[in-house]
């Protein structure tokens, strides 16, 4: 609903402003693709009983996780480390829904896993290309 969408858009604005300050289009498109695809595949294969999912939340959590981990790798930033810790706390204790809003908490977890996978893949590819040069 509109209320849930508003919360997602506010979260997106905060993530982009705080964690993705100097990002280029290629990285942004890659993390969006990996997070959306990863969330969808995890839901498809791990939640076969699921009849619906129309949220932005999985992608949002993928952006949060991937941008935070990437910032930890690239800048050793305390802000990015705090963002990762905040995400872990949210997923562990605060992922039980949002009042009357229809929330699928497992999508948040799958999104975060997908974002972390993107950051790890990017890190490995970057390290491999440095070794080849």
Secondary structure by P-SEA (a helix, b strand, c coil): caaaaaaaaaaaaaaaacccccccaaaaaaaaaaaaaaaaaaaacccccccccccaaaaaaaaaaaaaaaaaaacccaaaaaaaaaaaaaacccccccccccccaaaaaaaaaaaaaaaaaaaaaaaaaaaac
